[in-house]
Amino acid sequence: MGADETARSARPEGIRCMLLRGGTSKGAFFLASDVPADPAERDDLMLRLLGSPDPRQIDGLGGGHPLTSKAAIVSVSEDRDADLDYLFLQVGVDRATVGAAQTCGNLLAAVGPFAVERGLLPAGGDGMTTARIRLRNTGGAATATFATPAGIPDYDGDVAIDGVPGTAGAIELRLGAGAGPVLPTGLAAQELAGRRVTLVDNGMPVVLVDAASLGVSGDEDPGALEADARLCAAVEEIRREAGPLFGLGDVREQTVPKVVLLSPPRHGGTISTRAFIPFRVHASIGVLMAASVAAGIRIPGAVGHDLARLPAGPEHDIEHPAGVLRTRVDVSRGDDGVWRASSRSTRTARKIFDGIVFPRPRR
């Protein structure tokens, strides 16, 4: 029996699933062999598993917010330069949408531990494990290093990240190798929908906008920004115009690019942010969004460059509604004039549940 047949036959009895927090997100993790290979079947299944569309996601695993309505599909990679393949799915909350155009740097933190738990990746012999991960959504690559004493992931530790209560074990993430251009249009700044913006991609397609140009201060509570219909309409107009410039085409039903409002730092950090993801405002900020923001503001002439308190070294403290995310970003301009970057960050993860999840019979 093939993988698809196995997945279909197992569906009435439930599907093996692990719920993990990765960074400041939470998602349902699956082995690729346990879900349909066909994207349409897979997406329909994810909507029924997470309980979408419904603002409360009362009939599924989702938590009623984009940060808790996520799924990850993991398998052994066929790429000789990678150990694992990671496909991220952003499941709509009150919309019947499943987005695969972006990856998620927060859930990425949990991919390695999940793979060790499921036997896809052997634990390292020295109590530490490094996983080379291919990001199926974007074609990018990442490495994750985490503790595996006694051959199993240790989720305990003393690392605290803003937006998550308590502490947990450190997971070191390294993304990119300076290969792709940071500025997809080659321009440090340009005008979209009547506003000066910068298009950046250092792992996540992001549009940087000065909050003041949209009539807000940039330190508002996420709920206040979401309630501002004028602001949301302006942000969405910018986002839709930016989509084709990133090579994404019509992005009305996509979750990328993200629009990030920038303002001067208030708490000793590098820059203050409010990130639209895209129809809600992030309660903190995603790992790859922060890496893209940090890369963008280091470029002279880019939006945010003059607002930021730029460090001498690679460590950037990106302020967000829940605190600060520290990301280590190296940016350089090659002899060809192209800006490139790589990033490193420390995240945490935790296994919450492991068992069988039962999809709603029909959508």
LINHUPE-V230783 format. One record per pair of residues at least 4 apart in sequence whose ideal C-beta (glycine too) atoms are under 8 Angstrom apart, sorted by sequence separation. I is the first residue (numbers start at 1). GAP is how many residues later the second one is. D is the distance in whole Angstrom. If there is no record, write none. Layout:
I&GAP&D / I&GAP&D
This chain:
1&4&5 / 2&4&7 / 3&4&6 / 4&4&6 / 5&4&6 / 6&4&6 / 7&4&7 / 10&4&7 / 11&4&6 / 21&4&7 / 22&4&7 / 30&4&5 / 31&4&8 / 38&4&6 / 39&4&6 / 40&4&6 / 41&4&6 / 42&4&6 / 43&4&7 / 44&4&7 / 45&4&6 / 46&4&6 / 54&4&6 / 57&4&7 / 63&4&8 / 64&4&7 / 65&4&7 / 66&4&8 / 92&4&6 / 104&4&6 / 105&4&8 / 107&4&7 / 110&4&6 / 111&4&6 / 112&4&7 / 113&4&6 / 114&4&6 / 116&4&8 / 124&4&5 / 135&4&7 / 148&4&6 / 160&4&8 / 164&4&7 / 176&4&7 / 183&4&6 / 191&4&7 / 201&4&5 / 209&4&6 / 210&4&8 / 212&4&7 / 216&4&6 / 220&4&4 / 221&4&7 / 222&4&6 / 223&4&6 / 224&4&7 / 228&4&6 / 229&4&6 / 230&4&7 / 231&4&6 / 232&4&6 / 233&4&6 / 234&4&7 / 235&4&6 / 236&4&6 / 237&4&7 / 238&4&6 / 239&4&7 / 241&4&8 / 242&4&6 / 244&4&7 / 265&4&4 / 276&4&7 / 277&4&7 / 282&4&7 / 285&4&5 / 286&4&7 / 287&4&6 / 288&4&6 / 289&4&6 / 290&4&6 / 291&4&6 / 292&4&6 / 293&4&6 / 294&4&7 / 295&4&7 / 298&4&8 / 301&4&7 / 304&4&6 / 311&4&6 / 319&4&8 / 320&4&7 / 333&4&7 / 334&4&5 / 1&5&5 / 10&5&6 / 21&5&5 / 22&5&7 / 30&5&5 / 32&5&8 / 36&5&4 / 37&5&7 / 47&5&5 / 51&5&8 / 52&5&6 / 54&5&7 / 57&5&3 / 63&5&3 / 64&5&8 / 77&5&4 / 92&5&4 / 103&5&7 / 115&5&4 / 116&5&5 / 124&5&4 / 134&5&8 / 135&5&4 / 148&5&6 / 149&5&5 / 181&5&7 / 183&5&7 / 185&5&7 / 191&5&6 / 192&5&5 / 200&5&8 / 201&5&7 / 209&5&6 / 211&5&5 / 212&5&7 / 220&5&5 / 243&5&5 / 244&5&6 / 251&5&7 / 265&5&6 / 276&5&6 / 277&5&5 / 285&5&5 / 297&5&6 / 300&5&6 / 305&5&8 / 311&5&6 / 319&5&6 / 320&5&6 / 333&5&7 / 334&5&8 / 20&6&7 / 36&6&5 / 47&6&7 / 51&6&4 / 54&6&8 / 57&6&7 / 62&6&6 / 63&6&7 / 77&6&6 / 79&6&8 / 91&6&8 / 92&6&7 / 115&6&4 / 116&6&8 / 123&6&5 / 124&6&7 / 134&6&8 / 135&6&7 / 147&6&7 / 148&6&7 / 160&6&7 / 190&6&8 / 191&6&7 / 199&6&8 / 200&6&5 / 211&6&6 / 212&6&7 / 225&6&6 / 226&6&7 / 243&6&6 / 244&6&8 / 248&6&6 / 251&6&7 / 265&6&6 / 266&6&6 / 275&6&7 / 276&6&8 / 296&6&5 / 297&6&8 / 299&6&6 / 318&6&7 / 333&6&5 / 334&6&6 / 19&7&7 / 20&7&7 / 35&7&5 / 50&7&6 / 51&7&6 / 57&7&5 / 62&7&4 / 76&7&7 / 77&7&5 / 78&7&8 / 91&7&5 / 92&7&8 / 116&7&5 / 122&7&8 / 134&7&6 / 135&7&6 / 146&7&6 / 147&7&4 / 160&7&5 / 189&7&6 / 190&7&7 / 199&7&8 / 200&7&8 / 211&7&3 / 225&7&8 / 243&7&7 / 264&7&8 / 265&7&5 / 274&7&6 / 275&7&4 / 282&7&7 / 296&7&7 / 297&7&4 / 298&7&7 / 317&7&5 / 318&7&5 / 332&7&7 / 333&7&8 / 1&8&7 / 7&8&7 / 19&8&7 / 51&8&4 / 52&8&7 / 56&8&5 / 76&8&7 / 77&8&4 / 90&8&7 / 121&8&7 / 133&8&7 / 146&8&8 / 159&8&6 / 189&8&7 / 190&8&8 / 199&8&6 / 200&8&6 / 243&8&3 / 248&8&6 / 263&8&8 / 264&8&6 / 274&8&8 / 285&8&8 / 296&8&6 / 297&8&5 / 317&8&8 / 318&8&8 / 331&8&6 / 332&8&6 / 19&9&6 / 20&9&6 / 36&9&6 / 51&9&2 / 55&9&6 / 75&9&7 / 76&9&7 / 89&9&5 / 90&9&4 / 112&9&7 / 132&9&7 / 133&9&5 / 158&9&5 / 159&9&6 / 189&9&5 / 190&9&7 / 198&9&7 / 199&9&8 / 216&9&7 / 242&9&8 / 248&9&7 / 262&9&6 / 263&9&5 / 277&9&8 / 317&9&5 / 318&9&6 / 331&9&7 / 332&9&8 / 18&10&8 / 19&10&7 / 35&10&6 / 50&10&4 / 51&10&7 / 52&10&6 / 74&10&6 / 75&10&5 / 89&10&7 / 90&10&8 / 121&10&6 / 132&10&8 / 133&10&7 / 147&10&7 / 157&10&6 / 159&10&7 / 188&10&6 / 197&10&5 / 198&10&4 / 240&10&8 / 246&10&7 / 262&10&7 / 275&10&5 / 297&10&8 / 316&10&7 / 331&10&5 / 17&11&5 / 18&11&5 / 49&11&6 / 50&11&5 / 51&11&5 / 74&11&7 / 89&11&6 / 132&11&5 / 133&11&6 / 157&11&5 / 159&11&4 / 187&11&8 / 197&11&6 / 240&11&6 / 243&11&7 / 246&11&6 / 262&11&6 / 275&11&7 / 293&11&7 / 297&11&5 / 315&11&6 / 316&11&5 / 330&11&6 / 17&12&7 / 48&12&7 / 49&12&6 / 50&12&4 / 57&12&7 / 74&12&6 / 88&12&7 / 90&12&7 / 131&12&7 / 156&12&7 / 157&12&3 / 187&12&8 / 197&12&5 / 216&12&7 / 239&12&6 / 240&12&6 / 261&12&7 / 273&12&6 / 298&12&7 / 315&12&8 / 316&12&7 / 329&12&6 / 330&12&5 / 17&13&6 / 73&13&8 / 74&13&8 / 87&13&7 / 116&13&6 / 130&13&6 / 131&13&5 / 155&13&6 / 156&13&6 / 157&13&6 / 196&13&8 / 243&13&8 / 260&13&5 / 261&13&4 / 297&13&7 / 315&13&5 / 316&13&6 / 329&13&7 / 330&13&8 / 16&14&7 / 72&14&6 / 73&14&4 / 88&14&7 / 90&14&7 / 130&14&7 / 131&14&8 / 155&14&6 / 185&14&6 / 195&14&6 / 196&14&7 / 243&14&6 / 260&14&7 / 261&14&8 / 275&14&5 / 314&14&5 / 329&14&5 / 15&15&7 / 16&15&7 / 72&15&7 / 88&15&5 / 130&15&5 / 131&15&8 / 154&15&5 / 183&15&8 / 184&15&5 / 192&15&7 / 195&15&8 / 215&15&8 / 216&15&6 / 242&15&5 / 260&15&5 / 261&15&8 / 314&15&6 / 328&15&7 / 329&15&8 / 72&16&6 / 73&16&7 / 88&16&5 / 115&16&6 / 129&16&7 / 153&16&8 / 183&16&7 / 184&16&8 / 215&16&7 / 259&16&8 / 260&16&7 / 273&16&8 / 314&16&5 / 327&16&6 / 328&16&4 / 52&17&7 / 71&17&8 / 72&17&7 / 86&17&7 / 112&17&6 / 128&17&6 / 129&17&6 / 183&17&7 / 184&17&5 / 196&17&7 / 214&17&6 / 242&17&8 / 258&17&6 / 259&17&5 / 273&17&8 / 327&17&7 / 328&17&7 / 16&18&5 / 70&18&7 / 71&18&4 / 112&18&8 / 128&18&7 / 129&18&8 / 182&18&6 / 195&18&5 / 239&18&6 / 258&18&6 / 327&18&5 / 15&19&6 / 50&19&6 / 70&19&7 / 88&19&6 / 112&19&4 / 128&19&6 / 129&19&4 / 182&19&7 / 195&19&7 / 239&19&8 / 258&19&6 / 259&19&7 / 326&19&7 / 15&20&7 / 70&20&6 / 71&20&6 / 88&20&8 / 111&20&7 / 127&20&6 / 128&20&7 / 181&20&8 / 182&20&5 / 214&20&6 / 239&20&5 / 258&20&6 / 273&20&6 / 325&20&7 / 326&20&7 / 28&21&7 / 50&21&7 / 69&21&7 / 70&21&7 / 112&21&7 / 127&21&6 / 180&21&7 / 184&21&7 / 214&21&7 / 238&21&6 / 257&21&8 / 28&22&7 / 49&22&8 / 69&22&5 / 86&22&7 / 111&22&6 / 127&22&5 / 147&22&5 / 255&22&7 / 256&22&8 / 271&22&7 / 294&22&4 / 69&23&7 / 146&23&7 / 147&23&8 / 255&23&6 / 271&23&8 / 10&24&7 / 66&24&7 / 69&24&5 / 124&24&6 / 129&24&8 / 146&24&7 / 235&24&5 / 270&24&7 / 294&24&6 / 46&25&5 / 86&25&5 / 108&25&7 / 123&25&4 / 146&25&4 / 260&25&8 / 293&25&6 / 7&26&7 / 145&26&7 / 146&26&7 / 176&26&7 / 209&26&8 / 235&26&8 / 271&26&6 / 290&26&8 / 6&27&7 / 7&27&6 / 66&27&6 / 84&27&6 / 108&27&8 / 144&27&6 / 145&27&5 / 176&27&6 / 270&27&7 / 6&28&8 / 7&28&6 / 8&28&7 / 65&28&7 / 84&28&7 / 123&28&4 / 144&28&7 / 175&28&5 / 258&28&8 / 290&28&4 / 3&29&8 / 7&29&5 / 62&29&7 / 64&29&6 / 123&29&7 / 144&29&6 / 209&29&6 / 260&29&6 / 3&30&5 / 15&30&8 / 143&30&7 / 290&30&8 / 314&30&8 / 42&31&8 / 62&31&6 / 84&31&5 / 142&31&6 / 143&31&5 / 207&31&6 / 258&31&6 / 262&31&7 / 298&31&7 / 4&32&6 / 17&32&8 / 72&32&8 / 83&32&8 / 103&32&5 / 112&32&4 / 116&32&6 / 142&32&6 / 207&32&7 / 299&32&7 / 4&33&6 / 28&33&5 / 103&33&8 / 111&33&7 / 112&33&8 / 113&33&6 / 142&33&5 / 260&33&6 / 271&33&6 / 285&33&6 / 294&33&5 / 298&33&4 / 3&34&7 / 4&34&7 / 11&34&7 / 15&34&7 / 70&34&6 / 103&34&4 / 108&34&6 / 112&34&6 / 141&34&8 / 295&34&5 / 72&35&5 / 102&35&6 / 103&35&5 / 109&35&7 / 116&35&8 / 117&35&7 / 140&35&7 / 141&35&8 / 207&35&5 / 262&35&7 / 285&35&4 / 290&35&5 / 294&35&4 / 57&36&6 / 84&36&6 / 101&36&7 / 102&36&7 / 108&36&7 / 116&36&7 / 117&36&6 / 140&36&7 / 141&36&7 / 225&36&8 / 271&36&6 / 284&36&5 / 291&36&5 / 295&36&5 / 26&37&7 / 70&37&6 / 74&37&6 / 84&37&6 / 100&37&6 / 103&37&7 / 116&37&5 / 205&37&8 / 239&37&7 / 271&37&4 / 284&37&6 / 290&37&5 / 35&38&6 / 55&38&6 / 72&38&7 / 83&38&6 / 270&38&5 / 271&38&7 / 282&38&7 / 283&38&6 / 284&38&4 / 287&38&7 / 291&38&6 / 52&39&6 / 53&39&6 / 54&39&7 / 55&39&5 / 72&39&6 / 195&39&8 / 239&39&6 / 270&39&6 / 282&39&7 / 283&39&6 / 284&39&7 / 52&40&5 / 53&40&7 / 54&40&7 / 74&40&6 / 113&40&4 / 140&40&8 / 269&40&7 / 270&40&7 / 281&40&8 / 285&40&6 / 287&40&7 / 299&40&6 / 26&41&7 / 27&41&8 / 30&41&7 / 32&41&5 / 50&41&5 / 52&41&6 / 53&41&5 / 74&41&6 / 112&41&8 / 193&41&7 / 197&41&6 / 205&41&5 / 235&41&5 / 262&41&7 / 268&41&8 / 270&41&6 / 284&41&7 / 19&42&7 / 25&42&5 / 26&42&5 / 28&42&7 / 29&42&7 / 30&42&7 / 31&42&8 / 32&42&7 / 33&42&7 / 52&42&7 / 53&42&5 / 72&42&7 / 113&42&7 / 236&42&7 / 262&42&4 / 24&43&7 / 25&43&7 / 27&43&4 / 28&43&5 / 29&43&5 / 30&43&5 / 31&43&6 / 32&43&4 / 46&43&6 / 52&43&7 / 53&43&5 / 195&43&6 / 199&43&6 / 205&43&7 / 218&43&5 / 235&43&8 / 236&43&8 / 264&43&5 / 265&43&7 / 17&44&8 / 26&44&7 / 27&44&6 / 28&44&7 / 29&44&8 / 30&44&7 / 31&44&7 / 47&44&6 / 52&44&6 / 74&44&8 / 76&44&5 / 193&44&4 / 218&44&7 / 219&44&6 / 232&44&8 / 263&44&6 / 264&44&8 / 265&44&5 / 295&44&8 / 25&45&6 / 27&45&5 / 29&45&6 / 46&45&5 / 47&45&8 / 52&45&8 / 75&45&7 / 76&45&8 / 193&45&5 / 197&45&7 / 201&45&7 / 216&45&7 / 218&45&3 / 262&45&6 / 264&45&8 / 271&45&8 / 273&45&6 / 275&45&7 / 43&46&7 / 74&46&7 / 192&46&5 / 199&46&6 / 217&46&6 / 218&46&8 / 262&46&8 / 270&46&4 / 273&46&6 / 274&46&8 / 295&46&4 / 42&47&8 / 84&47&6 / 86&47&5 / 88&47&8 / 199&47&7 / 214&47&7 / 219&47&6 / 232&47&7 / 270&47&5 / 271&47&6 / 272&47&4 / 273&47&5 / 274&47&7 / 83&48&5 / 84&48&7 / 85&48&8 / 86&48&7 / 88&48&8 / 193&48&5 / 269&48&4 / 270&48&6 / 271&48&7 / 272&48&8 / 295&48&7 / 47&49&6 / 83&49&5 / 84&49&5 / 85&49&5 / 86&49&6 / 87&49&4 / 88&49&5 / 192&49&4 / 225&49&6 / 268&49&7 / 269&49&7 / 270&49&8 / 294&49&7 / 82&50&5 / 83&50&7 / 84&50&7 / 86&50&6 / 87&50&6 / 192&50&6 / 207&50&5 / 209&50&6 / 211&50&4 / 269&50&4 / 291&50&8 / 47&51&7 / 81&51&7 / 82&51&6 / 85&51&5 / 205&51&5 / 206&51&6 / 207&51&7 / 209&51&7 / 210&51&8 / 211&51&6 / 212&51&7 / 225&51&8 / 46&52&5 / 82&52&4 / 204&52&7 / 205&52&4 / 206&52&5 / 207&52&5 / 208&52&6 / 209&52&6 / 210&52&6 / 211&52&4 / 222&52&7 / 265&52&8 / 267&52&6 / 291&52&4 / 32&53&7 / 81&53&8 / 192&53&8 / 205&53&7 / 206&53&8 / 207&53&7 / 209&53&7 / 210&53&7 / 219&53&6 / 266&53&7 / 204&54&6 / 206&54&6 / 208&54&6 / 218&54&6 / 220&54&7 / 226&54&6 / 265&54&5 / 291&54&7 / 32&55&7 / 43&55&4 / 77&55&8 / 79&55&5 / 218&55&8 / 219&55&8 / 226&55&5 / 269&55&5 / 288&55&8 / 290&55&7 / 42&56&8 / 77&56&8 / 218&56&6 / 225&56&5 / 77&57&5 / 267&57&7 / 113&58&8 / 199&58&8 / 222&58&7 / 223&58&8 / 287&58&5 / 82&59&7 / 112&59&7 / 222&59&4 / 81&60&7 / 185&60&5 / 222&60&7 / 287&60&6 / 39&61&7 / 184&61&7 / 222&61&6 / 109&62&5 / 184&62&5 / 140&63&6 / 184&63&7 / 211&63&7 / 109&64&6 / 108&65&6 / 138&65&8 / 105&68&7 / 105&70&7 / 27&77&8 / 25&79&6 / 27&80&5 / 25&81&4 / 29&81&7 / 22&82&8 / 23&82&7 / 24&82&6 / 25&82&5 / 29&82&8 / 204&82&7 / 23&83&3 / 27&83&8 / 206&83&6 / 22&84&5 / 23&84&7 / 203&84&8 / 204&84&4 / 22&85&4 / 23&85&8 / 29&85&5 / 203&85&4 / 204&85&5 / 208&85&7 / 22&86&7 / 23&86&5 / 202&86&7 / 206&86&4 / 20&87&8 / 22&87&4 / 31&87&6 / 204&87&7 / 205&87&8 / 206&87&6 / 22&88&4 / 203&88&5 / 204&88&5 / 208&88&5 / 21&89&7 / 22&89&8 / 31&89&8 / 202&89&5 / 203&89&6 / 208&89&7 / 20&90&4 / 202&90&4 / 206&90&7 / 201&91&6 / 200&92&5 / 202&92&8 / 20&93&7 / 200&93&7 / 202&93&4 / 210&93&6 / 20&94&6 / 202&94&8 / 208&94&7 / 209&94&6 / 210&94&7 / 200&95&6 / 208&95&4 / 18&96&6 / 200&96&4 / 208&96&5 / 210&97&7 / 105&98&6 / 198&98&5 / 18&99&7 / 105&99&7 / 222&99&5 / 18&100&8 / 103&100&7 / 221&100&7 / 103&101&8 / 198&101&8 / 102&102&6 / 200&102&8 / 102&103&7 / 198&104&4 / 198&105&4 / 197&106&6 / 198&106&7 / 196&107&6 / 182&110&8 / 188&111&5 / 188&112&7 / 189&112&6 / 175&113&7 / 182&113&5 / 188&113&4 / 189&113&6 / 173&114&7 / 182&114&7 / 188&114&5 / 189&114&6 / 175&116&7 / 183&116&7 / 182&117&7 / 163&120&6 / 163&121&4 / 162&122&6 / 202&127&7 / 24&137&7 / 23&138&7 / 24&139&4 / 202&139&5 / 24&140&6 / 203&140&7 / 23&141&8 / 202&141&6 / 21&143&7 / 101&147&6 / 182&149&7 / 101&150&8 / 102&152&8 / 178&152&7 / 186&152&8 / 101&153&5 / 102&153&6 / 99&154&8 / 101&154&7 / 102&154&4 / 178&154&7 / 99&155&6 / 101&155&5 / 183&155&8 / 97&156&6 / 99&156&4 / 183&156&6 / 99&157&8 / 163&157&8 / 181&157&5 / 182&157&4 / 162&158&7 / 181&158&7 / 182&158&6 / 163&159&4 / 181&159&6 / 182&159&5 / 162&160&5 / 163&160&6 / 180&160&7 / 162&161&3 / 179&161&7 / 162&162&6 / 178&162&4 / 162&163&7 / 178&163&6 / 161&164&7 / 178&164&5 / 90&165&5 / 176&165&7 / 177&165&6 / 176&166&4 / 175&167&7 / 176&167&6 / 174&168&7 / 175&168&5 / 174&169&8 / 175&169&8 / 174&170&5 / 173&171&7 / 172&172&7 / 173&172&5 / 172&173&8 / 173&173&7 / 172&174&6 / 173&174&6 / 171&175&7 / 170&176&5 / 171&176&5 / 170&177&8 / 171&177&6 / 109&178&8 / 170&178&7 / 171&178&6 / 108&179&7 / 169&179&6 / 106&180&6 / 168&180&4 / 169&180&8 / 105&181&6 / 106&181&5 / 167&181&8 / 168&181&7 / 104&182&7 / 105&182&3 / 168&182&6 / 105&183&4 / 104&184&8 / 105&184&8 / 164&184&7 / 103&185&7 / 161&185&8 / 105&186&7 / 161&186&7 / 159&187&6 / 161&187&6 / 66&189&8 / 159&189&5 / 157&191&7 / 155&193&8 / 155&194&7 / 155&195&5 / 155&196&6 / 153&198&7 / 146&203&8 / 66&211&6 / 66&214&5 / 65&215&7 / 67&215&7 / 67&216&6 / 65&218&8 / 117&234&7 / 113&236&6 / 114&237&8 / 117&237&7 / 109&238&4 / 113&238&7 / 108&239&8 / 109&239&7 / 110&239&4 / 105&240&8 / 109&240&5 / 106&241&7 / 105&242&8 / 24&259&7 / 24&260&5 / 25&261&8 / 24&262&8 / 23&263&8 / 23&264&6 / 96&267&7 / 61&296&6 / 24&298&7 / 60&299&8 / 60&300&7 / 59&301&6 / 49&308&6 / 51&309&7 / 49&310&5 / 48&311&4 / 49&311&8 / 48&312&4 / 48&313&8 / 45&314&6 / 48&314&7 / 48&315&6 / 47&316&6 / 44&319&6 / 23&324&4 / 22&325&7 / 23&325&7 / 23&326&7 / 26&326&7 / 22&327&5 / 21&328&6 / 20&329&6 / 21&329&5 / 28&329&7 / 20&330&7 / 20&331&6 / 21&331&6 / 19&332&8 / 20&332&6 / 18&333&7 / 19&333&5 / 19&334&4 / 18&335&7 / 19&335&8 / 17&336&8 / 18&336&5 / 17&337&8 / 17&338&7 / 16&339&8 / 17&339&7 / 16&340&6 / 17&340&4 / 15&341&7 / 14&342&4 / 15&342&6 / 13&343&8 / 14&343&6 / 15&343&8 / 14&344&5 / 15&344&7 / 14&345&8 / 11&348&7
